[in-house]
Amino acid sequence: MNQIENLKESTATYRNALINHRLYSQIKSLEDLSIFMESHVFAVWDFMSLLKVLQQKLTCVSVPWVPVGNAETRFLINEIVTGEESDVDQQGRRCSHFELYLDAMRQAGAGTEEIQSMLKFLQEGKSLTECLEQCGAEKPVVDFVKHTFSVIDHEQAHVQAAVFTFGREDLIPGMFISFVSELHEHAPESISIFNYYLQRHIEVDGDHHSHLAYQMTESLCGNDPVKWQQATTAVAQALNQRISLWDGIAVAIEKKQPISLNA
């Protein structure tokens, strides 16, 4: 069994808890889906930040240019960045997956005020903590984003790569895909972009990007057992944080109202 399989086996309990989370069976209407999207969009956004810190560490993004790392790793991260940051929408127009998600939210009638406010505050130069406090994001969302940025700010590249590869967006169960497809059949005018986002995500992220990310993680951890253990621990923590986020969204759907900041 190789190191990738060892890591997967060691974190399987967390992955299974996410894939079988009660949240998915609770999303039964467009309103429920909107509640989900209004929180999940923050995870879509900080995924991009995790991606970009890897690009900063594994390639040269400053002037004058000098070669950084090895060309194979540079290719892997740049290939993923291109797909995530400059993919195509249904009309073939270039956009990031985050911007595509925002379009899907608007079409579905989900509120984008919180995430847009946070971006505005960031552009004004406020700290991430200030932005999260002032944009109105709920506690499960704030905790999730802060954990991601603790990885971004304090961990080495091999840990960041492992969290990126195993702790993020390859956790969409079939039942959720089926629900969205069914909802799309009944209300394409409200769900077509989100349905496209999921299908594109499966096509690009779930296949091509996942293999590239595996290679990147293997390259960075190498044959160092300490690095593999650090990566495994970080992935478990990231998955557990996602479980907490899913718990919070599930509570919000149950109550059909915003999550209490003190929950």
HELIX and SHEET records of a PDB file:
HELIX    1   1 GLN A    3  SER A   10  1                                   8    
HELIX    2   2 ALA A   12  ILE A   19  1                                   8    
HELIX    3   3 ARG A   22  GLN A   26  1                                   5    
HELIX    4   4 LEU A   30  LEU A   58  1                                  29    
HELIX    5   5 ALA A   71  GLU A   85  1                                  15    
HELIX    6   6 HIS A   97  ALA A  108  1                                  12    
HELIX    7   7 GLU A  113  GLN A  123  1                                  11    
HELIX    8   8 LEU A  128  CYS A  135  1                                   8    
HELIX    9   9 LYS A  139  HIS A  154  1                                  16    
HELIX   10  10 ALA A  157  PHE A  166  1                                  10    
HELIX   11  11 GLY A  174  HIS A  186  1                                  13    
HELIX   12  12 PRO A  188  ARG A  200  1                                  13    
HELIX   13  13 HIS A  201  HIS A  209  3                                   9    
HELIX   14  14 SER A  210  CYS A  221  1                                  12    
HELIX   15  15 PRO A  225  LYS A  255  1                                  31    
SHEET    1   A 2 ASP A  87  VAL A  88  0                                        
SHEET    2   A 2 ARG A  94  CYS A  95 -1                                        
END                                                                             
